[in-house]
Amino acid sequence: MPGQQKKYKPKLLGRKVSLPENPEKAIIDRIANSNSGSSYAVRFTCPEFTALCPITGQPDFAHFVLDYVPGDWLIESKSLKLYFSSFRNVGVFHEDCTVMIAKRLCDEVTPRWLRLSGFWYPRGGMPIDVWYQTDVPPAGLYIPDPQVSPYRGRG
């Protein structure tokens, strides 16, 4: 229920933890949203995401922009960083990876709205950009553009 603090104790916050072996073993912690009655957007940017090509095993790189409107929970940033890092040794296609991340975040923190923009760097000369969005953003709420230019040596 909006505005109520739920009982949940973060598992990773405030202690040293190892990098998860893979995304399935990664914990996504959440923090009770003390402003759940307010409509506001949160952005996380991960400009150095890495995974592996599932065919060749070569590294793939992406720039992720995560925008979400919290409900009762906030995504705890340390766990998000560890979750993103858990893909480093995982073979996964760009589209599957982007959608998998977005769906897992939705399952764990049940945001009112979420958009994940995945800007994958070229392999074979062609970048792949993938967007996942749960619905239209809440009316009247400012959601900025991801602000990642079409590929021209991304930066």
N, C-alpha and C positions, 0 to 999 in steps of 0.2 A: 504494500500500500504506500502511495506517495507520502513522503514526509516522515515515515516511521523508520527508525534504525533497526536493521535486522541483525541478528546474531551471526557473525561470521568472523573468524580470526584468520588473517592472512598467514599463509604457511611460509612465505619466502622473505617477507619484509623484516629488516633488522638483523639478518644473519647471513653468513657466507654460505653460498650454495654452489654446487657444480652445475655445469652446462648440461641440460637434458640430452640424452642420447638421440632422441627423435621427438617429433611433435606430439606423438601419442603419450609420451612419458612427461611432457612439459605440463607444469601447473600454471593455470591462468588465475591469479589471485584477483580478488575484487575488494573494494572498499565501499562501505555504506555511503550513499549519497545524501549528505545532510541538506542538500538543496533540491531534492527530488520533486518538489512542488513547483520549481522554476524551470523554464524552458531555456536551455543554453547548449551550445555546441562545444565539443572538445576535439582537438586535432593532435594526433601523433604523426611524426614523420620518421621514416626509416630509410635514409638514402643509401645504405650499404647492405641491403639484404642479399644473401647468397643461398643458393641451393645447387643441386647437380642436375644436369641433363639426364633423364632416365635411360636414354639410349647410349650416349657416348661416355657418360660419367664426367664430362667436362663441367667446370663451374659456370653457373648462370648468375647474373647480377640484376637486381631490380631496385627501384626507388618506390617505396610504398608511402601513400598518404592515407591515413585513417581518420575519418571524420565520424563522430557519433554524437547523438543526443542521449545523455544518460537517463535511465529510469531510476530504479532504486539503488543501482550499483554503479561504481566507477571502475574502470580498468586500472589495475595497479601497474605502474610503469615498469618496475623492475621485472615483474613476471612477464610482461609483454616483450621486453628486450630479450629475456631468456627464451621465450617461445619463438620469437623470430630467429634467434641464433640456433635453435634446435634443428633448423632445416639445412644447416651447412653441409651435412653429409647425407642428405636425402635426395634420391632421384625422383623428380616430379615435374610434370609439364607445367608451363607458366599458368595456363588457365586453371588447371586443377589446384595448383598451389594457392592462387589468389582467392578462389572461391572457398577452398578448405579453411583458410585462415578466417575469412569473413564469417562463415557459418559457425565455426568454433567460438569466435568471440560473441556472436549472437546467442549461442546456447549457454555460454558461461555467465554473461552479464545482462542479458535481456534488455538491450538498449531500446529506447523509443524509436530510434532511427539510426542506421549505420550505412556508411559508404566506404568501401576500400578501393582505392585507385592503385593499380599495379602497373608501373612503367618499367618494362623489362628491356634491358640493353640488348643490342643486336647480337644474334648468332646467325651466321651465314648472311650477314648484311641486312637483316630485317628485324627491327624492334617489334615487340608485341606488347600492346597495352590492353589491360584487362580491368574492367570495372564491375564491382558487385555493389548493389544498393538494395536495401530492404523494402523501400517504398518511397513516396515523395516525402521530402522533409516537412516537419511541422510548419503549418502556416505562420507567416510573419517572422520566422527565425532566419537570421542571416547565416548562410552556409557559403563560405568562400570557395572559389575555384581551387582545385588542387595546386595550381601555380607551377606545374611542371610543363615545360615547353615541349612541343613535338620534337622528336629526336633530331638533333643537329649536333651531336657530340655532347649529349646531355650534361648538364651541370647546373 
